[in-house]
Amino acid sequence: MCIFCKILKGEIPNKTILEDENFLAFEDINPQAKIHILIIPKIHIDSFDVMAPKIMGEMTSFIQKVASIVDVKNDGYRLITNIGNNGGQEVKHIHFHLLGGEKLGTIL
């Protein structure tokens, strides 16, 4: 069982930002920015490549709510998902990193 599924089962504690029946947003334990939130679906999906478009559509509005709650919507934020080994995906459960709260460096 992956670490995110353990978090969803309550086996590993987290600092929840927002939760609904389909998704969970919580603080990253190793933040890479002033604000670093992880956003996951409650069903196990290995990566973005196998995610159904319907779920992504539902997740979009959830992510937008999270951005409002952590007060980065107006100033801007970065949203990242890593896909596969070459993309840097460490946990095989689709997740998005929401980074913000400060001026972020250029990555491209």
NUROFI-705167 format. One record per residue: x, y, z of N, C-alpha, C in turn; residue number from 1. Coordinates in steps of 0.1 Angstrom, whole numbers. Example, Ala and Ser with C-alpha at 12.3 -4.5 7.8 and 13.67 -1.06 7.14 Angstrom:
+-------+-------+-------+-------+-------+-------+-------+-------+-------+-----+
:   npx :   npy :   npz :  capx :  capy :  capz :   cpx :   cpy :   cpz : seq :
+-------+-------+-------+-------+-------+-------+-------+-------+-------+-----+
:   132 :   -57 :    78 :   123 :   -45 :    78 :   132 :   -33 :    78 :   1 :
:   128 :   -22 :    71 :   137 :   -11 :    71 :   129 :     0 :    79 :   2 :
+-------+-------+-------+-------+-------+-------+-------+-------+-------+-----+
//
This chain:
+-------+-------+-------+-------+-------+-------+-------+-------+-------+-----+
:   npx :   npy :   npz :  capx :  capy :  capz :   cpx :   cpy :   cpz : seq :
+-------+-------+-------+-------+-------+-------+-------+-------+-------+-----+
:     9 :   -12 :     0 :     0 :     0 :     0 :     9 :    12 :     0 :   1 :
:     6 :    22 :    -8 :    14 :    34 :    -9 :    12 :    43 :     3 :   2 :
:    21 :    53 :     5 :    21 :    62 :    16 :     8 :    70 :    16 :   3 :
:     4 :    74 :     4 :    -8 :    83 :     4 :   -21 :    75 :     7 :   4 :
:   -21 :    62 :     3 :   -33 :    54 :     7 :   -33 :    52 :    23 :   5 :
:   -21 :    51 :    29 :   -20 :    50 :    43 :   -25 :    63 :    50 :   6 :
:   -21 :    74 :    44 :   -26 :    87 :    49 :   -42 :    87 :    49 :   7 :
:   -47 :    83 :    37 :   -62 :    83 :    36 :   -69 :    73 :    45 :   8 :
:   -62 :    62 :    49 :   -68 :    53 :    59 :   -66 :    58 :    73 :   9 :
:   -59 :    69 :    75 :   -56 :    74 :    89 :   -45 :    67 :    96 :  10 :
:   -37 :    59 :    89 :   -25 :    52 :    95 :   -13 :    62 :    96 :  11 :
:   -13 :    72 :    89 :    -2 :    82 :    90 :    -9 :    96 :    91 :  12 :
:    -5 :   103 :   102 :   -12 :   116 :   104 :    -8 :   127 :    93 :  13 :
:   -16 :   137 :    91 :   -13 :   147 :    82 :   -19 :   160 :    87 :  14 :
:   -15 :   171 :    81 :   -21 :   184 :    84 :   -30 :   188 :    73 :  15 :
:   -43 :   184 :    74 :   -53 :   186 :    64 :   -56 :   201 :    61 :  16 :
:   -56 :   205 :    49 :   -60 :   218 :    45 :   -75 :   218 :    40 :  17 :
:   -79 :   208 :    32 :   -92 :   206 :    27 :   -95 :   192 :    24 :  18 :
:  -107 :   187 :    27 :  -110 :   173 :    24 :  -125 :   173 :    20 :  19 :
:  -128 :   165 :     9 :  -142 :   163 :     6 :  -143 :   148 :     3 :  20 :
:  -154 :   144 :    -3 :  -156 :   129 :    -5 :  -147 :   123 :   -15 :  21 :
:  -141 :   131 :   -23 :  -132 :   126 :   -34 :  -117 :   129 :   -33 :  22 :
:  -114 :   140 :   -26 :  -100 :   145 :   -26 :   -95 :   149 :   -12 :  23 :
:   -82 :   149 :   -10 :   -76 :   154 :     2 :   -64 :   163 :    -2 :  24 :
:   -63 :   174 :     5 :   -52 :   184 :     4 :   -46 :   185 :    18 :  25 :
:   -32 :   184 :    18 :   -25 :   184 :    31 :   -11 :   190 :    29 :  26 :
:    -6 :   195 :    40 :     8 :   201 :    40 :    18 :   190 :    37 :  27 :
:    28 :   194 :    28 :    39 :   185 :    25 :    48 :   185 :    38 :  28 :
:    54 :   173 :    42 :    62 :   173 :    53 :    77 :   178 :    50 :  29 :
:    80 :   179 :    37 :    93 :   184 :    33 :    91 :   196 :    23 :  30 :
:    86 :   207 :    28 :    82 :   218 :    19 :    93 :   224 :    11 :  31 :
:    90 :   227 :    -2 :   100 :   233 :   -11 :    97 :   247 :   -13 :  32 :
:    87 :   253 :    -6 :    83 :   267 :    -7 :    76 :   270 :     6 :  33 :
:    73 :   283 :     8 :    66 :   288 :    20 :    53 :   280 :    22 :  34 :
:    46 :   278 :    11 :    34 :   270 :    11 :    36 :   259 :     1 :  35 :
:    34 :   247 :     6 :    36 :   235 :    -2 :    25 :   225 :     2 :  36 :
:    15 :   223 :    -6 :     4 :   215 :    -3 :     4 :   203 :   -13 :  37 :
:     1 :   191 :    -8 :    -1 :   179 :   -17 :   -16 :   177 :   -19 :  38 :
:   -20 :   174 :   -31 :   -35 :   172 :   -34 :   -36 :   159 :   -41 :  39 :
:   -44 :   150 :   -35 :   -46 :   136 :   -40 :   -60 :   132 :   -41 :  40 :
:   -63 :   123 :   -50 :   -77 :   117 :   -51 :   -77 :   106 :   -40 :  41 :
:   -89 :   104 :   -35 :   -91 :    93 :   -25 :   -91 :    79 :   -30 :  42 :
:   -91 :    78 :   -43 :   -90 :    65 :   -50 :   -75 :    64 :   -55 :  43 :
:   -70 :    52 :   -54 :   -56 :    50 :   -59 :   -56 :    51 :   -74 :  44 :
:   -48 :    60 :   -79 :   -45 :    61 :   -94 :   -30 :    63 :   -95 :  45 :
:   -24 :    54 :  -102 :    -9 :    54 :  -103 :    -3 :    67 :  -107 :  46 :
:    -8 :    73 :  -118 :    -2 :    85 :  -123 :   -12 :    93 :  -132 :  47 :
:    -8 :   105 :  -136 :   -16 :   113 :  -145 :   -19 :   106 :  -158 :  48 :
:   -10 :    98 :  -163 :   -12 :    91 :  -176 :   -23 :    81 :  -176 :  49 :
:   -28 :    77 :  -164 :   -39 :    67 :  -164 :   -51 :    73 :  -157 :  50 :
:   -51 :    86 :  -154 :   -62 :    93 :  -147 :   -73 :    96 :  -157 :  51 :
:   -85 :    93 :  -153 :   -97 :    96 :  -162 :   -99 :   111 :  -163 :  52 :
:  -102 :   116 :  -174 :  -105 :   131 :  -176 :  -116 :   136 :  -166 :  53 :
:  -126 :   128 :  -164 :  -136 :   132 :  -155 :  -131 :   135 :  -141 :  54 :
:  -122 :   127 :  -136 :  -116 :   129 :  -123 :  -108 :   142 :  -123 :  55 :
:  -100 :   144 :  -133 :   -92 :   156 :  -134 :  -101 :   168 :  -134 :  56 :
:  -112 :   167 :  -141 :  -122 :   179 :  -141 :  -127 :   182 :  -127 :  57 :
:  -130 :   171 :  -120 :  -135 :   173 :  -106 :  -124 :   178 :   -97 :  58 :
:  -112 :   174 :   -99 :  -100 :   178 :   -91 :   -97 :   192 :   -94 :  59 :
:   -99 :   197 :  -106 :   -96 :   211 :  -109 :  -103 :   221 :   -99 :  60 :
:  -116 :   219 :   -97 :  -123 :   229 :   -88 :  -118 :   227 :   -74 :  61 :
:  -115 :   215 :   -70 :  -109 :   212 :   -56 :   -96 :   220 :   -54 :  62 :
:   -87 :   219 :   -64 :   -74 :   225 :   -63 :   -76 :   241 :   -63 :  63 :
:   -86 :   246 :   -70 :   -88 :   260 :   -70 :   -93 :   264 :   -56 :  64 :
:  -101 :   256 :   -49 :  -106 :   259 :   -36 :   -94 :   259 :   -26 :  65 :
:   -85 :   250 :   -28 :   -73 :   249 :   -19 :   -65 :   262 :   -21 :  66 :
:   -63 :   266 :   -33 :   -55 :   279 :   -36 :   -61 :   290 :   -29 :  67 :
:   -75 :   291 :   -29 :   -81 :   302 :   -22 :   -79 :   301 :    -7 :  68 :
:   -81 :   289 :    -1 :   -79 :   287 :    13 :   -65 :   291 :    18 :  69 :
:   -55 :   287 :    11 :   -41 :   291 :    15 :   -37 :   305 :    10 :  70 :
:   -46 :   312 :     4 :   -45 :   326 :     0 :   -33 :   328 :   -10 :  71 :
:   -33 :   320 :   -20 :   -23 :   322 :   -31 :   -30 :   325 :   -44 :  72 :
:   -43 :   324 :   -45 :   -50 :   326 :   -58 :   -47 :   339 :   -65 :  73 :
:   -46 :   350 :   -57 :   -44 :   363 :   -63 :   -30 :   365 :   -67 :  74 :
:   -20 :   361 :   -58 :    -6 :   364 :   -61 :     0 :   354 :   -70 :  75 :
:    -6 :   342 :   -72 :     0 :   332 :   -80 :     6 :   320 :   -73 :  76 :
:     7 :   309 :   -80 :    12 :   297 :   -74 :    17 :   288 :   -85 :  77 :
:    24 :   277 :   -82 :    28 :   267 :   -91 :    21 :   254 :   -88 :  78 :
:    17 :   247 :   -98 :    10 :   234 :   -97 :    18 :   224 :  -105 :  79 :
:    23 :   214 :   -98 :    32 :   204 :  -105 :    27 :   190 :  -102 :  80 :
:    28 :   181 :  -112 :    27 :   167 :  -110 :    38 :   160 :  -118 :  81 :
:    44 :   151 :  -111 :    55 :   143 :  -117 :    50 :   130 :  -122 :  82 :
:    54 :   126 :  -134 :    49 :   114 :  -140 :    60 :   104 :  -144 :  83 :
:    60 :    92 :  -138 :    70 :    82 :  -141 :    83 :    85 :  -136 :  84 :
:    92 :    75 :  -137 :   106 :    76 :  -132 :   113 :    88 :  -138 :  85 :
:   113 :    90 :  -151 :   121 :   101 :  -157 :   115 :   115 :  -153 :  86 :
:   102 :   115 :  -150 :    96 :   127 :  -145 :    97 :   130 :  -131 :  87 :
:   104 :   121 :  -123 :   106 :   124 :  -109 :    95 :   119 :  -100 :  88 :
:    86 :   111 :  -105 :    75 :   106 :   -96 :    80 :    96 :   -86 :  89 :
:    80 :   100 :   -73 :    85 :    91 :   -62 :    74 :    82 :   -56 :  90 :
:    62 :    88 :   -55 :    50 :    80 :   -50 :    41 :    77 :   -61 :  91 :
:    38 :    64 :   -63 :    30 :    60 :   -74 :    15 :    61 :   -71 :  92 :
:    11 :    73 :   -68 :    -3 :    77 :   -65 :    -4 :    91 :   -70 :  93 :
:   -12 :    94 :   -80 :   -13 :   107 :   -86 :   -14 :   118 :   -75 :  94 :
:    -6 :   128 :   -76 :    -7 :   139 :   -66 :    -1 :   151 :   -73 :  95 :
:    -7 :   162 :   -69 :    -3 :   175 :   -73 :     4 :   183 :   -62 :  96 :
:    15 :   190 :   -65 :    21 :   199 :   -56 :    16 :   213 :   -59 :  97 :
:    11 :   220 :   -49 :     7 :   234 :   -50 :    18 :   241 :   -42 :  98 :
:    25 :   250 :   -49 :    36 :   257 :   -42 :    33 :   272 :   -44 :  99 :
:    36 :   280 :   -33 :    33 :   294 :   -34 :    37 :   301 :   -21 : 100 :
:    31 :   313 :   -19 :    34 :   321 :    -7 :    46 :   329 :    -8 : 101 :
:    53 :   329 :   -19 :    65 :   336 :   -21 :    68 :   336 :   -36 : 102 :
:    78 :   345 :   -40 :    82 :   345 :   -54 :    90 :   332 :   -57 : 103 :
:    86 :   324 :   -66 :    92 :   312 :   -70 :   102 :   313 :   -81 : 104 :
:   113 :   306 :   -80 :   123 :   307 :   -91 :   118 :   302 :  -104 : 105 :
:   124 :   305 :  -115 :   121 :   300 :  -128 :   127 :   286 :  -129 : 106 :
:   119 :   277 :  -134 :   123 :   263 :  -136 :   125 :   259 :  -150 : 107 :
:   120 :   267 :  -159 :   121 :   264 :  -174 :   129 :   275 :  -181 : 108 :
+-------+-------+-------+-------+-------+-------+-------+-------+-------+-----+
//
